[in-house]
Structures are given as structure tokens and as C-alpha cells.
């Protein structure tokens, strides 16, 4: 007993005792963990407590890089009749990517299928993947269909517009009734031209601006409004200028002037409905605008109160541009330059209310204050 203790090395407290392993167990372990290769396994015989073999390998030598792993360990349960499917791990960074691999052909390409992760296809650049070409053809077909779709839509819109325009311009909606209102002095020629422009045109597409332009060309017309009524009627509303005063030009013809100084008519005879501005004026054609003095005279007449208007016989415009008013009793009212006419007229009205104009020879308000000369 002492000899055995002398031959055996002393047992360390941290040693692990392993029972004797049979050949069947070693074969199963070899199947599970692979062949032993150059590594050794330390086996301790419990009966003799002797160290059979131990490898002198440091722990760092057993650490394998991921690239060095070439064998896959399969653990098989004999109770399962059918083997489990083999799963090969794939690096997520490689999913959906392609990279060139160096081999016999430097232009080879690795394609990893996103659906079947176990499938890796090496494609030659000279012979591209047929699925890529199919995807490209589908993409081009979709682009063509999209363009055709937009072309069809544009054609449909254009066709609809043409149809609508044809319906609106059809004789069904042609203007047959024309009503012209507010016409007194407007020439018959102007009215006939407007009627020709409107009649027969579509109530939707008639050129009302042209009709208005024709009417405004007449000197008597101040403003025009043209409207249409469905289905076949047009209404023309005319606002004519109001004659206020008249004067005689160098040609001996009378020019009728409205409140804005527009010459609305040129007559050979002398009108009696309007007040005359005595003095020779310029020879202006109908539609022209007279001097500011004639415009001021017309505005003065329009501003006369009802108690004074019947007493006025005429107005007079001197060569210096001073304006005067002559009453029927031969009383002369001098307004001077045609400025501040409203204040001057107020002074005249106040004076006439206080005194009988028949006793007055001259009323002078040219300075803004009333000065009188008694007969």
C-alpha cells in the first residue's frame, strides 16, 4: 500500500476524476464534437489515479476566428426518425448585397437571394441574371403604361373641351332678341353696328366687349353695359351724356358740351334748350374735349339752385378766360377766373335773396366777396 502511494503522484484537491470511458462513448463523442486532430484530452484513471495524457495547449489556442470555422457540429437525437433540416447562418450585412469574389474569373458576382437565404448564385458579368432583365423589362413596361395613361387623360380632357365648345357655339344658344335701353341721341348707325355684332352669336361666347367698344365710340354715349340672358337674349344698357351748354366755333357751328367738357355734337343751327356760352370757341369735332373754361361753365350751370336757374339768360367767356353770367333782367354777375365757383355762387345766391336783381346792374364776386353796382 505504501508502494502505491510512493509511485502515484499526490492528488491535488482541484483535480477532476473522470471514470474510465468505453470505446462506444468515445466514438459517440467523436461523432458529436469531431475528430481529435492534434489536440489531446486529459483522462484520469480513478483506480490508479494516474494521469494518462494531457495536452500542453494554452486556452488562446482553442479560440477560433469566425473565418476559421469550417465544420458544423450536428447534434442528432436518435429518437427522431427524420433528421432536422440543416440551417446555415448568414451574415445580416450580406443580405440583399452583391460582391465580387476572386476566383478563376475575376468578373464573377455573388448574388444572395433575399427569399431563399441558403441559395447563393454566382453570376458572370457576361451572362447577367435573367431575373434582373425581367425586372428591368417590367419597370420599362410600367413606365410606358404610365405615359400612355397620361396621354389618354390629356386626350380625353381636350376632347371634352372641344365638345363643350361646339355645344356652346351651336345655333341652339344663338342670340335672337336684342334689347337696347337708354338710347335717345345715339346715332342709328351705331345701334345697327351693335345689333349686327350681337345677333346670331352664342349667348355664352358673344363678344360683349366689342359691342361696348362700338357704343363708346359714339360721342353721345357715356357708359355701356352689355349682358346676356339664357337662352337667346342680349340686353344693352346705354348711359348718354347730358347736354349742358353750347358755344359757337369759328366755323359758325354750335358745339354742345356736357358737364365734363366733352363736345357731344356739332350742329349747324343753334339749340334753344341749353344755355349759350357767348364768345368764339375752338372748332372741335364731336367726341373731343373742350377747354377747362367750358367745363367750368357747364358745372356752374348744373350747380344753379332752382330759384336762380330760371333767371339766367346766358353765360359769357372773355378772351382772358374770365367767366360771367347774364340774367334775364340784364344784370351781369362776374365770376372772374373759373376757380372756387362754389363759394362764389353761394355769395351770389345770398345776395339775390336780400335784394331784387332788377335794381342791380353788376354783381362782382371775382374776389370771393360780393360787390354790387346799383342801377
C-alpha positions in Angstrom: 0.0 0.0 0.0 2.9 2.2 0.7 4.4 1.4 -2.6 1.4 2.5 -4.5 1.3 5.7 -2.6 5.0 6.2 -3.4 4.6 5.6 -7.2 1.5 7.7 -7.6 1.8 11.5 -7.5 0.0 13.3 -4.8 -3.7 14.1 -5.7 -4.4 17.8 -5.9 -7.6 19.0 -4.4 -8.6 20.8 -7.7 -8.3 17.8 -9.9 -11.4 16.3 -11.5 -11.7 12.5 -11.6 -13.1 11.0 -14.8 -14.3 7.4 -14.9 -12.9 5.1 -17.5 -14.5 5.8 -20.9 -15.5 3.0 -23.2 -14.8 2.9 -26.9 -18.5 3.4 -27.7 -18.7 6.6 -25.7 -15.5 7.9 -27.3 -17.0 7.1 -30.7 -20.2 9.0 -29.9 -18.2 11.9 -28.6 -16.1 11.9 -31.7 -19.2 12.0 -33.8 -20.6 14.9 -31.8 -17.5 17.0 -31.5 -15.5 15.9 -34.4 -12.1 14.1 -34.7 -9.5 14.9 -32.1 -7.0 16.1 -34.7 -3.8 17.3 -33.0 -5.5 18.1 -29.7 -5.3 15.7 -26.7 -7.8 15.0 -24.0 -6.7 14.6 -20.4 -8.1 11.3 -19.0 -7.6 10.3 -15.4 -7.9 6.7 -14.3 -9.7 6.6 -10.9 -8.3 3.2 -10.0 -4.8 4.2 -10.4 -5.2 8.0 -10.1 -2.5 8.4 -12.7 -2.6 11.0 -15.4 -2.8 9.1 -18.7 -2.3 12.1 -21.1 -2.7 15.8 -21.1 -2.1 18.3 -23.8 0.1 21.3 -23.4 -2.2 23.8 -25.1 -2.9 27.2 -23.8 -6.6 28.5 -23.8 -5.8 31.0 -26.5 -5.0 28.3 -29.0 -8.6 27.0 -28.8 -10.1 30.4 -29.7 -11.0 30.3 -33.4 -11.8 33.3 -35.5 -15.2 33.3 -37.3 -13.4 32.9 -40.6 -11.7 29.7 -39.4 -14.8 27.9 -38.6 -15.2 25.3 -41.3 -17.0 22.4 -39.6 -20.6 22.4 -38.4 -21.4 20.3 -35.3 -24.6 18.3 -35.8 -26.3 17.0 -32.6 -28.7 14.2 -33.6 -31.4 12.8 -31.4 -31.9 9.2 -32.3 -35.5 9.3 -31.0 -36.4 11.5 -34.0 -37.0 9.4 -37.1 -36.5 12.2 -39.6 -33.4 14.4 -39.5 -33.9 18.1 -38.8 -33.2 20.5 -41.8 -29.7 21.9 -41.9 -29.6 25.7 -41.4 -26.7 27.7 -42.5 -26.3 31.0 -40.7 -25.9 34.1 -42.9 -24.4 37.4 -42.0 -27.2 40.0 -42.0 -24.8 42.5 -43.6 -24.7 40.4 -46.7 -28.4 40.1 -47.2 -29.5 41.7 -50.4 -26.0 42.6 -51.4 -23.7 41.5 -54.2 -19.9 41.5 -54.1 -17.2 40.4 -56.4 -15.3 37.3 -55.5 -11.8 36.5 -56.7 -11.6 33.1 -58.4 -10.9 31.7 -61.7 -13.0 34.5 -63.3 -12.2 38.0 -61.8 -15.6 39.3 -63.1 -17.7 36.8 -61.2 -20.5 38.2 -59.0 -22.1 36.8 -55.8 -25.9 37.2 -55.6 -27.6 36.3 -52.3 -31.3 35.6 -52.7 -33.4 37.6 -50.1 -36.1 34.9 -50.1 -34.0 31.8 -50.0 -31.1 32.6 -47.7 -29.4 29.3 -48.4 -29.2 30.0 -52.0 -26.1 31.8 -53.4 -25.8 32.3 -57.1 -22.5 33.2 -58.8 -23.3 35.2 -61.9 -20.9 36.1 -64.6 -20.9 39.7 -65.9 -21.0 38.5 -69.4 -24.2 36.5 -68.6 -26.4 38.6 -66.3 -29.1 37.2 -64.1 -32.3 36.6 -66.1 -34.4 37.9 -63.1 -32.7 41.3 -63.3 -33.5 41.6 -67.0 -37.1 40.6 -66.3 -37.4 43.2 -63.5 -36.0 45.8 -65.9 -38.5 44.8 -68.6 -41.3 45.1 -66.1 -40.1 48.5 -65.0 -39.9 49.8 -68.6 -43.4 48.3 -69.3 -44.8 50.2 -66.3 -43.2 53.4 -67.4 -44.8 53.0 -70.9 -48.2 52.3 -69.4 -47.9 55.3 -67.2 -47.1 57.6 -70.2 -49.9 56.1 -72.2 -52.3 56.7 -69.2 -51.4 60.4 -69.0 -51.7 60.8 -72.8 -55.1 59.2 -72.7 -56.2 61.5 -69.9 -54.9 64.6 -71.8 -56.7 63.5 -74.9 -59.9 63.0 -73.0 -59.7 66.5 -71.5 -59.0 68.1 -74.9 -61.9 66.1 -76.4 -64.3 67.2 -73.7 -63.3 70.8 -74.1 -63.9 70.6 -77.9 -67.3 69.0 -77.4 -68.3 71.7 -74.8 -67.1 74.5 -77.1 -69.0 73.0 -80.0 -72.2 72.8 -77.9 -71.9 76.4 -76.6 -71.2 77.8 -80.1 -74.1 75.9 -81.7 -77.1 77.8 -83.1 -79.3 76.5 -80.3 -78.0 79.2 -78.0 -77.7 82.0 -80.7 -78.8 85.5 -79.7 -82.1 86.3 -81.4 -83.6 89.0 -79.2 -81.6 92.3 -78.5 -83.0 95.0 -76.2 -81.2 98.4 -76.2 -82.2 100.7 -73.4 -81.4 104.4 -72.6 -80.9 105.5 -76.2 -82.1 109.0 -77.2 -79.4 110.8 -79.1 -77.1 107.8 -80.1 -76.9 107.5 -83.9 -78.8 104.9 -85.7 -75.6 103.8 -87.4 -74.0 102.9 -84.1 -77.1 101.0 -83.0 -77.2 99.0 -86.2 -73.5 98.1 -85.9 -74.0 96.8 -82.3 -77.1 94.8 -83.4 -75.1 93.1 -86.1 -72.3 92.2 -83.7 -74.6 90.6 -81.2 -77.3 88.9 -83.3 -76.6 85.3 -84.2 -73.7 84.9 -81.8 -73.8 82.3 -79.0 -75.2 83.6 -75.7 -72.1 82.1 -74.0 -69.3 83.2 -76.4 -70.6 86.5 -77.7 -68.1 89.3 -77.8 -69.7 91.8 -75.4 -66.5 93.8 -75.1 -66.6 94.6 -78.9 -70.3 95.7 -78.7 -69.4 98.0 -75.8 -66.4 99.5 -77.7 -68.7 100.3 -80.7 -71.1 102.2 -78.5 -68.5 104.1 -76.5 -67.2 105.4 -79.8 -70.4 107.4 -80.2 -69.9 111.0 -78.7 -73.3 110.9 -77.0 -72.6 107.6 -75.1 -71.0 108.0 -71.7 -71.1 104.4 -70.4 -72.4 101.0 -71.6 -73.3 97.7 -70.0 -74.0 94.6 -72.2 -75.5 91.4 -70.6 -76.9 88.2 -72.0 -79.9 86.2 -70.8 -80.2 82.4 -71.4 -81.1 81.1 -73.8 -81.1 83.7 -76.6 -81.4 87.3 -75.4 -79.0 90.3 -75.0 -79.6 93.5 -73.1 -77.7 96.7 -73.9 -77.9 99.5 -71.3 -76.7 102.9 -72.5 -76.0 105.9 -70.4 -75.9 109.0 -72.7 -74.2 112.3 -71.9 -76.3 115.2 -70.8 -76.0 118.4 -72.8 -75.5 121.5 -70.6 -74.1 124.5 -72.6 -73.1 125.3 -76.1 -70.8 127.7 -77.9 -70.2 128.8 -81.5 -66.9 128.0 -83.2 -65.0 129.9 -85.8 -66.8 128.0 -88.5 -70.2 129.3 -87.2 -71.4 125.9 -86.0 -72.6 125.2 -82.5 -70.7 122.8 -80.2 -72.8 121.2 -77.4 -70.8 120.5 -74.3 -71.6 118.2 -71.3 -70.6 118.7 -67.7 -67.2 117.0 -68.3 -66.3 119.3 -71.2 -66.9 116.7 -73.9 -68.2 118.0 -77.3 -71.1 115.6 -77.9 -72.5 117.2 -81.1 -71.7 119.7 -83.8 -74.8 121.5 -85.2 -75.3 123.9 -88.0 -78.2 125.6 -86.2 -78.3 127.0 -82.6 -80.0 124.9 -79.9 -82.6 126.6 -77.6 -82.8 124.0 -74.8 -79.4 124.8 -73.4 -77.6 127.9 -72.2 -75.1 129.6 -74.5 -71.6 130.5 -73.6 -71.1 133.7 -75.5 -67.7 134.1 -77.2 -66.0 132.4 -80.0 -64.6 129.0 -79.1 -62.4 126.4 -80.8 -63.5 124.4 -83.8 -63.7 120.9 -82.2 -65.1 117.7 -83.6 -67.7 115.6 -81.8 -66.0 113.4 -79.2 -63.2 115.9 -78.5 -62.8 117.6 -75.1 -63.2 121.4 -74.8 -61.1 123.8 -72.7 -61.5 123.8 -68.9 -63.3 127.1 -69.0 -66.2 125.5 -70.9 -66.2 122.5 -68.5 -66.4 125.0 -65.5 -69.3 126.9 -67.2 -71.2 123.7 -67.6 -70.6 122.7 -64.0 -71.7 126.1 -62.8 -75.0 125.8 -64.7 -75.6 122.4 -63.2 -74.9 123.8 -59.7 -77.5 126.6 -60.0 -80.3 126.3 -57.5 -83.9 126.1 -58.7 -84.6 129.7 -57.6 -81.8 131.1 -59.7 -81.8 128.9 -62.8 -85.0 130.4 -64.4 -83.5 133.9 -64.1 -80.3 133.1 -66.1 -80.2 134.0 -69.8 -76.7 133.0 -70.8 -73.0 132.9 -69.9 -70.1 134.7 -71.3 -66.4 133.8 -71.6 -64.0 136.6 -72.3 -60.8 136.3 -74.3 -58.9 136.4 -71.0 -60.7 133.3 -69.7 -63.0 135.2 -67.2 -66.5 133.8 -66.8 -69.7 135.9 -66.4 -73.4 135.2 -66.1 -76.1 137.3 -67.6 -79.6 137.4 -66.0 -82.8 138.0 -68.0 -83.1 141.5 -66.4 -79.7 142.4 -67.9 -77.9 142.1 -64.6 -74.3 140.9 -65.1 -72.7 138.6 -62.5 -68.9 138.5 -62.8 -67.2 135.3 -61.5 -63.8 136.1 -62.8 -61.4 133.2 -63.3 -63.2 129.8 -63.3 -61.9 128.8 -59.8 -63.7 128.5 -56.5 -67.0 128.7 -58.3 -68.9 127.0 -55.5 -68.0 129.7 -52.9 -68.7 132.5 -55.4 -72.1 131.0 -56.3 -73.1 130.9 -52.6 -72.3 134.6 -52.3 -74.4 135.3 -55.3 -77.4 133.3 -54.0 -77.3 135.1 -50.6 -77.2 138.5 -52.3 -80.1 137.8 -54.6 -82.2 136.6 -51.7 -81.7 140.0 -50.0 -82.0 142.3 -53.0 -84.1 142.4 -56.1 -81.7 141.8 -59.1 -83.7 144.3 -61.1 -82.2 147.1 -59.0 -78.6 145.8 -59.5 -76.5 146.5 -62.6 -73.4 144.4 -61.7 -72.6 141.8 -59.1 -68.9 141.1 -58.8 -67.8 138.0 -56.8 -64.5 137.5 -58.6 -62.5 138.2 -55.4 -64.7 135.9 -53.3 -66.8 138.7 -51.7 -69.9 140.2 -53.3 -69.6 143.8 -54.6 -72.6 145.4 -56.4 -73.4 148.4 -58.6 -76.9 149.7 -58.4 -78.7 150.9 -61.4 
